[in-house]
Structures are given as structure tokens and as C-alpha cells.
Amino acid sequence: MLSTEPRHYYRRMEEDTDYRIRFSSLCFFNDHIGFHGTIKSSPSDFIVIEIDEQGQLVNKTINEPIFKISEIQPEPNNFPKKTKLDLQNLSFEDGRNQEVNTLVKYTESDQNHPSGSEKEDTVSVGTSKCEEKADVLSSFLDEKTHELLNNFACDIKEKWLSETELIGLPLEFSIGRILDKNQRASLHSAIRQKFPFLITVGKNSEIVVKPNLEYKELCHLVSEEEAFNFFKYLDAKKENSKFTFKPDANKDHRKAVHHFVNKKFGNLVETKSFSEMNCSTGNPNVVITVRFREKAHRRGKRPLPECQEGNVIYTAFTLRKENLEMFEAIGFLAIKLGVIPSDFSYAGLKDKKAITYQAMVVRKVTPERLKNIEKEIEKKRMNVFNIRSVDDSLRLGQLKGNHFDIVIRNLKKQINDSANLRERIMEAIENVKKKGFVNYYGPQRFGKGRKVHTDQIGLALLKNEMMKAIKLFLTPEDLDDPVNRAKKYFLQTEDAKGTLSLMPEFKVRERALLEALHRFGMTEEGCIQAWFSLPHSMRIFYVHAYTSKIWNEAVSYRLATYGARVVEGDLVCLDEDIDDENFPNSKVHLVTEEEGSANMYAIHQVVLPILGYNIQYPKNKVGQWYHDILSRDGLQTCRFKVPTLKLNVPGCYRQILKHPRNLSYQLMEDHDIDVKMKGSHIDETALSLLISFDLDASCYATVCLKEIMKHDVLN
């Protein structure tokens, strides 16, 4: 049995001077002595292989897809109602005439999806009234689903016409999962033709219908006819076409229309004003003309043939990279493929100083085009394989976990430890294998900067301090190299154009921010536009870094206060099979006084909330600690939403303990290296430890190793 005395087990880790992430406050859970060693002596000493949702290692070469995103079916009990599609009009990927259930649901809009709206395949809708007779949808949907869709649309339209908010109405309607891509495209088109005030969204082969808030907003500026025609123009995406609003003599009103279009669709179109003569008055009127922005071919590149098609193409692949930051790898791939970094999706971030294998999906690129750059990217220590077409992008967390193959070198006993080194190593590994480790976020989550960490940037974003966040991002370290010289110049001058000339090409994120600042200016609005130059996954990463740091501090406080006892007011997870952080409040139980006294729950069931707008806090000293921390950081009234950056942070729960799975290890002698152990007259052969294990998603191998070794892993 574990002791319930905190001070016996929860000794503090030493200060991690390489990262300065307050690791002095992190605790050990086990009471073995541990040992010293070094990891990441070379990238090949630290191999990370993603485990996909089917439990397969993604580095395995395959003939057929490891996963087909369209085949990942949701749990039936997630949805309250079911209907069937008209099977005579729909075909399915498996080619059989099987019964397929479509799922109809109403849910709150996007509140449980931190990735935000730009990760979705959004299609703006087209034309006509609820009662329009020409009903193409009847050939796709069964009668019941069609009726529910009509009711949903008419409810939304009635509320808008009455100028009332959508309070009390469901904000989503699910048509269901349609596995055939062509059928999905036809349904998207049919719905937007009938209901211009709605949008359709693709989520893993499911079609979800929502109110088109941008359509409603534009109707406040122009007529509904103009709004309809504008969205129809956007949807057509016809090259070299243009759209013209009605003549407008009011300069302030034109300015508002310009601002709306550029703010909402500035990455897709550009606006200009032109004068035309009013024949009745002889005075000039001004019209606003909208054109699609020219893309790669404007810079002398040939347009990508796959981008000329109406349907978006998704290509999945496995990326192998060595000693390369993930965002740098994506930036390089984007340049070679003629797309932007936000066209790439992935399930999780990976270490830099390592050899890593991970699944990725890129939009608007065919498998053939990706294969054509294989030789070029090898120079950057990257390889792509298992290339195939899929139906949708990946999302963060869409993996089962990671497999690690690690070599720990320069093994030594702790100072003044007289025991046998081999016995110490075996004792430590078996202890953690049996009892687990504290599930801290690792230092990779917070960056290696000494002056500024990613969590500080995230806090500034949560407080809507956009300019401060930009300056933190561009704060230099005390190093004399081109990158830090460029950053230092920017902070001294705020000259984005001059800084761009100094910033090396490989710093993709920094250059994207600077280009946006040069275009929009170093103002609050300019800084917002600069953050939008980064993909959504990167923007939310900084906010998650802050919430992760607070979670680390919270679990240390929890263990130091109550130890291994489960006490009244703790939160426990009732589902033993949970292996990620995305479980609902219904799975979390608040421990009562009677349950605490009866020791009904074990420490491995205890969870703590990760900050957000949809979580509950413990009802004990830990809950009060959370409120004190929010006050300390100026977030007492924070709703954990940053609308200006389209960031929603619903929060979730994280187990305070985790266990490595499938753990195996082997001690090897480095026969060519003789090491004289300190305090001994005997020359011992130097040892290296080869250790392999699996961890659930969002668990850190370096944290597990630190618990095993009871020492900072040097890398």
C-alpha cells in the first residue's frame, strides 16, 4: 500500500535550468533511489512512433490505408435520433447494399471543439426561401430527415426576421454520415442552394448544418439579394470572376462593407472601389468590386491542378523527420507543395531532437504531387511514405498514443549510493511500471526559451493583449545569432519590413507574423491579423501551454496537500477505459464525505481540470487554489474564449497518474568505453539502457523517465 503521507513520496524534482518551467515544483510519486543518465545524445537515441486510433504503428509500410477517416464511426449512444437515407439514391464505399444508419442530432455549436471553425470544411450556402418548391434534397434525404432539416431552417429564419437572438434554439443539425465523397458534395450543394442563411460543415464524413452568422451580418449592411449573390459568388470560386455590390454614395457605409469582406474573407478575395456615373443626377456613384486573390501562379508558379476542382482533395501520409522542429518541417513542406501551413493537419506534436514518425494529412495536394517532392525533402532529413487519398483532415488528439524506443547513456549511481547500479535500474523501472508516474506536461510543451515561454504568450492571448503577445513571441534570447539579432532589432524599432530582411528564411512562423505586421501595421488590429497568419492549431497551442502549466502546478499542490488519499471534494473518473483527456463532465464524479471516509476510490482515478469554460473544479482546497491562481493571473472573469482569434477553450480533465504500457528494457555494455566510477577503485564497463514503452496521447516520455531516474534527464 502507498503511504498517505505526502512528504514521504512527493519529493520535489530539481530545478530544470535548461527550460525554467518551474520544475522545482514538480513531485515524484515513487520512493526508489534512482540513477543518473543522459538521453538524446543523438536523434537516433530517441525514437517516437505514433500509434493511430486502430492501435497500429504509423511507421509500418502499408499497401492499404492504416486508417480511413470516413470509416471511423461514432458511438451510437452519442446521438438521440436515427433515420435512414434513401438507399436507392446513395452508394457507399464498401459497395454492399447494407443498411446504413444516419444520425440526427442537435448540439451546442462547436463548444467542445477547441480546434475552432477554420479546421472544418465549411461551405457557404446559396439561395431561396424555406417554402421553395424545387426541392432537390428530396432525392437525397428520407422524408423524416428532410422534414427535420426544413423545421430547423425555418426556425432559424423566423428568429432572424424577428430580429431576436437564437436563444433556446438548437445551433446545429446533423444530416448524418455520408461515406461517399460525391454524395456528400451533392448534399452540400443542394442544402446551400435551398437555404442561403445556413452553412454546411463536413466533420469526418458527417454533414452538419448551422446558421450562417456571416450571412446575417452582411444582411445588416446590404440587401438580402446582394448577400445571397455574394455568397453564391464565393461558393463558385470561378477564376478571374468578379462580384459588384450595388452603387453606394455613402463613404462610411462603403468603408464598413470593405471592412466586413476583408475581415471575413480577406485571405480569399480583395475589394476595390470604382466610380460610375449616375445618369439621373449626373453625379458619380461608387461601387465595390470583389475579386479572388491570385495565388501561386502570381509568383510565377503554375497553378495546382488539384485546386481547380470543386471538391477538396485530402492526402494522408506518414512523415519521418530527424532533428527537426515540427512547425519548421511543415513550413518547408508547404513551400515545396505550393500550399500554406494551415493546409496540414496532424494528431499531435513531436520532439525536435529525435527521430519521429507521425500521421499527417495535407489539403489540396494529390498523392502524385506529394510523391514528386520525396527526393527534395530528404535533404532536410524528412521522408514521406504510406501516401494515399483520404476523405478528411486529422484533428489534434486523433491518436491512441505514442511508442518510444530510447537509449539512456552514461549511466551512474546517485551520489553516495553504495548499491549495485544494475539493481538500482531494475528497481526503478519495475516501481514505475507498477505504480505509475505523475502525469505532468513535459518541458516540450513550454519551449526552450530562457526569457519567454509559450505559456506567457498564451496568457497574454487569453487576456486579449495582442500586442504584448507579439512582443513576447519576438523577444530575443541572449545569443548573438541572426534570429536573435533580428528579434532584437524589431523590439528596438518595431520595423517589420526591416526585421524581415534580417530574419532567416527557415523561421517560418516569425516571418509569417512579420509579413502580416508589415502589411497591417503594429497596431492592435494589425497584431490580430498577424496572429491569423499562423494556423489555428498554432494559435491554440500557446493558450494550451498556459492551461498546461497551471495543471502542472495544480497536481503538485494536490499531491502535496492530500498525498495518495482520495478525499472529499476530489474529482474522479468513473470510466476505467478512459485513455485521453476528451471525456465529458458526465464521466467525472465529485467524491462525497462518505465515499472519502470509506476509501471507495483509488488515486489513479483522480483527475484534475484543465482550465476552460466547460469544466468543474474540485470542492476542496484544490478548488480554492484554482480560483486563487486565476486571480493571480488576472483571469477572474475570463470566459476562455478569444473571439478575435477564433479560439475556444472548453477545458477537459487529465488523470494525475499514468502507467507506461508494453514496457521492456535491456542493459548493454559499451565495451569500448571504460568508465572509472567515482568513489570506487574498480573500473566498471560503461552501461547504456535501452528502454521501450507505449504512452497514451498527451503523455510525455521525458516525464516518465524523470520519475524512473529521479534525476533530470540531460539532453
N, C-alpha and C positions, 0 to 999 in steps of 0.2 A: 504493500500500500504506500502511496505517496504521502509524505508528510504534509500537513496543512499549514505548517509554519512558513511564511513567505521568505524569511531571511535565510532559511536553510537551502532552498532550491534556487531562489531568484537572485543569484549573484549578477552583478552588472558586467556587461561587456566593456572592454577597454575602449577608449576614445579612438575613433577611426579618423585619423588625421588626414587621410587621403581624400575623404569626402565631406567631412564636417557635417554630418547629418544627425548629430546628437546621438550617436550610437552609445555614448556613455550611459544613456537612459535605458538601453535595451537589456533584457534579462535572459539568463539561461534557465532552462526548466529542469535539466538533469544535474546529478551531483557527482558525475565522474570527474577525473582529473584533467583528461585531455592531453593534447600534444601540439607541437609546432609543425608547420609545413608551409610550402609555397604552392599556389595554384597559378595557372595561366603563364607558366614560364614561356610557353609558345602557344599560338592559337590551337594547335593540334592537341594540346593537353586539356582542352575544354570543348567538348563536342556536344551540341544541343540539337536534338531532333524532335520536331513537333509530332505530337500524337493526335490524329484527326478524330472527329466525332465517332467514327466507327472503330476506334482503337488501333488504327494502323499507323505505322511509322511512315512519315511522308517522304523519307529518302529512298524508299523501296521503288525500284523501277517497275512501272506497270504498263500493261498493254491496254487495259480498260481503266476508266477513271476510278480512283480510290473512293471518291465521293461524287455524287451528282446532286447538286444543291436542291434541285427540284424534287428529289425523292425523299428529302428529309421531312417526314410527315409530323405535324403537331400532334400532341396528345389530344384525343377526342374530348376528354373532360374539360379542356380549356374553353370550349365553346358551348353555348347554351342551346343552339338550334341547329338542325341539319336539314338540308334539302338535297335533291338530286338534280344534276344537269341533264338536259336533253341529250341522251347518248347517241341519238341518230345524227346530231349535228356536231358532235365533238369527237375528236380522236385523241388517243393517249399514247404516251411514249412506249409503253410495253406492247402495243399492238393488239392486245386482247380486248374482248368485249366484256370486260369486268365491270361490276358495279362500283362507281366511284362516288363517295360522299363529298359534297361541297359543304362548307361550314359557314354559317351566317352568324355574325357577332356584332354587337355594339360595344365599343370600349372608349375610354378617355383617350384623347388624341395625343399619341406619342409620348405620354408622360413616363413610360417605363423604358424608353429607348434613348439612353444618353447620347447615342451617336448623332441625333439631330436630323433635320429634314433633308440635308443635302446628301445623306447616304442612301436615300430612297430613289427609285426610278420613277420620277414624277412626270406626269403628262397633263398639261393644261387642257381644259375641256372647251368644247365648241358651242353649239347653237341650239336655240329653240326653247319652247315653253313646255311645262310639265305635261300639258294635255295634247301635245303634238301627236297626230295620228300615225305618221310614217314611223313605225316602230321596228327598227332593225333588231333591237335587243330581243324581241320575241323569238327570233330564230336561234338565239344562243342560250337563253335562260329558261328554266322551267317557270310555270305560272306563278308559283309561290314566291320564288326569289325575285322575279320581275316585279311583283306587287310590292314586296318589301322595299325594293330599290325606289320605286315610284313614291311610296309613302315617305321614305327618308328624304328624297329630293324635294318634294312638295313642302314638307315641314321646314326644311332649311329656307326655301324661297319665301314662304309665308312670313317667317321671322324677319328676314331681311327687308321685305316690302313694308313690314310694320315698324321698321327701324328699331326693333328690340334685339337684345342680346340673345345668344343661343343658350341661355341658361335652361337647364333641365332637359335639353335635347341630347341624344347620343351624338358624339362627334365623329364617329366612324361607322361605316357599314361594309362588311366583308362579303364580296361575291363568292369567295371560296378559292381553293387552289386549282389552277388550270395548268396541267403539266405540259401541254403542247404550246410552244412559243408562238406559233402563228395564230392559234385560237386566242391566246392572251392579247396579242396585238390587235386582233379584230374587236375584242371586247373593250379594250382601252378606247379604241377609236369610236365605237358605237356609243359608249357612255358619254364621251365628251361631245359628240355631235348632238346628243339629246339634251344634256344638262351643262350649259356653259358656266354655271355658277358652282360646279363641282370639279374636283381633280381626282384622278385615279393614280394609285400608287402601287408599285409592284414590290412585294416583300416575299422573297423565296417562293416564287410562283403563285402567291396568293394576290388577288386583286382587292385592294381596299379603297373605298370611296370616301372622300372628305369634302367639307366645304372649301371652296377656293377663296380664301380670305384676300388674296391679291386682286382677284376679280372684283370683289366687293369694294375694296379700297379704291380701285381705279374708277368704279362707277360713281364715286363721290367727286371725281374730277372731270369726267367726261360722260357722255351719254352711254346708256347700256348698249346701244347699237355699236358705238365705237369700241367699247370694251370687248364685246363679242368678236368684232372683226380683228381687233389687235391680237387677242389670244388665238384666234384661228390662224393669223399670220405667223405667230410664234410657233405654233404646232406644226405648220407646214415645213418650216426650215428650208425654204426654197432658196437656193444660191442666187445671189445678185438681185433678189427681190427687195422691195421696199414697201413700207406702210406709211400712210399720211393721215394724221388727225385732221379734223375739220378746222378751217381758218379760225384764228383766235387773236383778237386785237389787245387782249389783256396781258401785259408783260409778266405781271406777278403770277397769273394763272399758268401761263406757259412755263414759267420757271418751276412751278410746282409739278407740272406734268413731266418736264425734263428730269427733275429730281427723282420722281417716283420710278420712271423707267430705268434710269441709270442705277439707282439703288437696288432695285429688284432684279434687273436683267442686264446689268452693265457688263457682265462677262460674256454675254451672248450678242447684244446689239449695241449700237451707238445712235445718238439722236443729234439732229441739226435743225436749225430754224431757217426757213426761206420765206422771202416776201413774195406775195402775189397781189395783183391789183384787184380791188373790189369795184366791179363795173358800175354798181348802182350809186356809189358815193364818190368814186374816183380816188379813194384813199387806199393805201396798201394794207392788206391783211397779211398776217404771218402764219405760216403753217409749220408744224413739227413733223419732220420726216424721220422714220426709223429704218435703219439698215442693219443687216447682220454683219458682225465684225469678221474681217478676213483673218484666217488662222495661219497654218503652217506655210501655205503657198505664198503668203505675203512676204515671207522671209526667204523666198527663192526655193522653198521645198515643194515637192509635188504633193497635192492633197491626198490624204489617205483614202483608198478606195472603200475601205470598210465604213468610213464616216459618211459616205454618200447614201448609204442605205437608210431606210426608215427605222429599222429595228437596231437596237444597240447590241453590239457584239461583246461577249464576255469570254476571255480566255484564261483558263486556270493553268498554273504551273507550280513546280517546286523550285524555290530559289535556294541555292547553296552560296554562301558568302564566307569569306575568310578575312578576319581582322578589319572589318568594315562596319561602320555605323549603318543601321538600317535605313534611316532617312537619307543618308548620302547615297546608299545603293539605289533607293527608289528614284532619287533625283537624277542619277546617271541613266537609269533605265528609261525614265520619262524623256530625257533629251534624245536618246537614241531611237525611241519609238515615235517621237513627234507628238506626245501627249503631255498632260500635266500630272504632277504627283498625286493629286486627288483622284485620278482615274485608277489608282491602285488601291486594293483593299487587302487586308490581312487579318489574321485571327489574334496575333499577339506580337509584342516587341521582343527582339532578341539581342543578346550581348554583342558588343563590338569585338573585344579581344577573345575570339573564339571561332570555331567553325560551326556554322549554324545551318539548319535545313528547316524551311518553313513553307507552308502553302500560301500562295498569293493568287489574286485574280486581277486582271487588267481589263478595263473597258475600252471599246473602240479599236481593239487590235486583234487581228486574226492570228490563229496559231502559226500560219505560214510566216507572217511578218515577224513574230517573236523568234521563230527558229532562225531567221535570217541574221539576227544580231548575236547569235551564240558565240561566234569567234571573237567579235569585238569586245564583248563584256568579260571574256576570260582574262584580258589584260588588267581588269580591275578586281581580280580574284573573285569573280562571280561565275556561276553556271546556272542554267535553267534547263529543266527536264520535266518529264511527265506532262508535256504540253498538250492541252486538249480544250475543246469548247465546252462551256457550261452555260447555265441559264441565268445566273445572278452573281452578284458580288459576295465577298465574305464580310463578316462583321466581327468586331472585337469580341473575343471570348468564345468564338465558334471553334473550339478545340477541346479535346479531352484532357490534354496536359502536355508535358514535355519529358523526353528521355534524355538522360545525361550520362556521358562517358567522360570521366575526369581523372587526371593524373595529378597527385599531390606529391611534390618533390621536397627534398631537403628535410626529411622527417627527423624530428628531435623531440626528446622528452622536455616536459616543463622544467624550469629551473628548480633545482633542489629536489627533483623527483628521482628516487632511487630504484623505482620499479623497472621491470623489463619493458622496453619500448613496444615490442610486438603485442604484449599483453595489454598495455595501455590502449593501443589502437583498436584491438578486438573488443575490449570492454566498452570503449566509447561508441563504436559503431552499433554494437548489439543493444546498448542502452537507448540510443535514439531510434533504432529500428523498433524497439518495443514500446517506448514511452512517447515518442514524437518530439517535435520541436516547436518553439513559439513561432507562429506563422507571420513574422514580420515582413513588411515590404523591404526589399533589398536596396542597397545604395544605387543600383542602376536606375531606380525609379526617380532619383533626385538629381542626377547629373554629377559630373566630377568637378564642377567649378568650385573654387575656394571662396570667391567673393559673393557669388549669386547662385542660388539653387532653383530648380524648376518649381519647387513648392512656393517660393516667394513670388514668382511670376504668376502662378495660379491664384494666390491670394489677392494680388492686385487686380486680376481679371474679375474675380468674384465681387470685388468692391467697385467695379466699373472704372478703375483707374487705368485707362487705356494707355495714356502717355507714359505713366510710371512703368507699366508692364513692358512697353517698348524699350525704355531706357535700361531696365533690368536685363532684358534679353540681350541688349547690345553693350552691357558693361564688360570691360576688358579684364583679363587676369593680369597678374604681374609678370608677364612674359613678353619678351621682345621678338615677336614673330609677325608676319604680315597680317594675320587675322586680328590679333590684339592691337596692332598699330592702327588698323582700320577702325576698330571699335573705339579706341581712344580718340581718334580724330573726330568721329561722329559725336561723341559726348561733349567734346570741346566746341564744336561748330554747328551741330545739327544740320550739316550739309550732306544730304542724302546722295546727291549726284557725285560729289567729290569722294564720298566714302565708297560708293560703288566702284569707282576707278581703282580703289586700293584693295577691295575685298576679293580674295581669290575665288576663282570660278567654282571650285568644288564646294564652297559653303552655300549650298542651295537655299536653305531657309533664310539665312542672313540676307542674301541677295534678293530674294523674293520680297522680304519686308522693305528693304531699301528702295527697290524699284517702285513699290507702291507709295512709299513716303515721298519719293521724288515726284511722282505723278500727282498725289493728293495733298502734299504738304504736311509739315509737322504740327498738325492741329489735332484736336480730339477726334473729329470726323476722319481726318487723314490717318490717324492711328487705328481707328476701327477698320478702315479699308485695308490697311497694312496687315492686320491680323487675318482678314479674309483672304489674303494672298496665300495663306497656309491652309492645307486641307483640314477639314473638320476634326479628323482623328488626332491631328497635331495640336489643334487649339484646345480640345478637351483634355489632352494629355497633361497640360500644365495644371488645370483645375484638379484633375485626379491626383497629381503629385501632392498638392496641398492636402486633400482629404486623406491620402495615404499616410502622410506624415502625422496628421492628427490621430489616425488609427494606431500607428506605432506607439505614440505617446499614451494613448488610452489603454492599450493592452498592458503596457508596463505598469501603469497606475493600478489597473485591475489586479494583476498578479501580486504586486507589492502590498496591496490593501487586503486582499482576501485569500491569496495563495491558491492552492488546488481545491479548496472547498467551493461547492456551488451553493450560493446563499440567496436569501430572499431578495427579489428585485433583479436578479441576473436574467439575461435572455438566453434561452436555449433553443437549438434547432431540433424539431421533433422528427425530422426525416433522416434516418441513418444513411441514406444513399446519396445525400447531397454532396457534390464534389466541386461546386463552383459557388460564386457569390450571388448569382442571379436567382434567388429564391424569394417568394413573396412573403409579406407580413403574416399571412395565414399559417406559414410553417414555423413562425417564431412564437415562443411561449414565454410569458413572464412568470418566473418562479415565485410561488406563494410562500408565506411563512411556514406553513405546514410541510410543504414539499422540501424546503430548505432544511428544516429540522430532521426530516426523515431520510435525508441523503438520497432522494429519488433520482437525481441526475449526476452524471459524471462530468469531469472538467472538459473532456473532449467534445461535449455537446454545447458548451458555452460559445456564444457568438457575440460580437460587438458590432454596432452600426458603423458604416462608412457614411460620412456626412452627406446629406441630401434632403430634398423636400418631402420624401415619402418613407421616412423611417421612424421607428420609435426608439426611445432611449431607455437604458436600464433605470429601474426605480430604486436606486441605492446611491451610495457615494459616487459611483462611476457616472451615473446620470448627471449629478450635480457638477462633476468635473467637466463633462462635455459643455454644459452651459457656461461655466467659468471660462473655458477656453474660447468659446465663441465671443464672449465679452472682451476677453484679452485681445483678440484679433479684429475687433470692430465689426463682427458679423451677427450681432444680436438680432437684427431684423432681416438678415439675408434670406432670400427665398430660394437660393441655389439655382437661379436661372439668370442667364445673361442674354436677354433678348437681342441686344445689338450684335452679338456674335453667334446667335442661334445655338446657344449652349444650354442644355437642360441637364441637371444633376439630380436624378431621383434618389440616389443613395442605394445602399444594399447592406448586406451583412456578411461578415467574414469570421470563419471559425478561428478561435485563438490558438488552437493546436492543430498540427498536421503531421502525418506519418509518411515517410518515403515508402514507395511500393517497389516490389521486384528488386530489392537491394541485393547486390553481390559485390564482393571485393577480393582483391588479391594483393599481397605484398610481394614486391620484386626487388631483387638486389642489383644495384648498379655496380657491377664487378670492376668497372674501370675507374671507379671513384672510391678512394679510401678516405673516410672521414674520422678524425680523432675526436671522440666525444668529450665534451668539457667535463672536468671533474672525474675523469676515468683514465686509467693507464692502458686501457685496451683499445686497440684500433678496431672499430666495427665497420663492416661494409655498409655504405650508404643505402638507405631504403627508399623506395617510392611506393605509393599506394595507388592502385588502380581501383576505382570505385564507380559502380553504375547503379542508377536507380531511376524511378519514374516519380514525377511530382504532378499534382493536379494543376490546372491552369491557374496562373497568377500566384504561384508559389515560387520561391527563389532558392536555387541550389546553393548560392553563397551563404544564405541564412542557415540552411540545413547543415552545411559544412562547418559553419562557425559554432553551431551547437555541438557538433561532434568533437571538434578540436579544442573548444573552449579558448579559442585564440583567434585574433583577426587573421583571415586568410590573405596573405600578401599577394598582390597581383599588379 
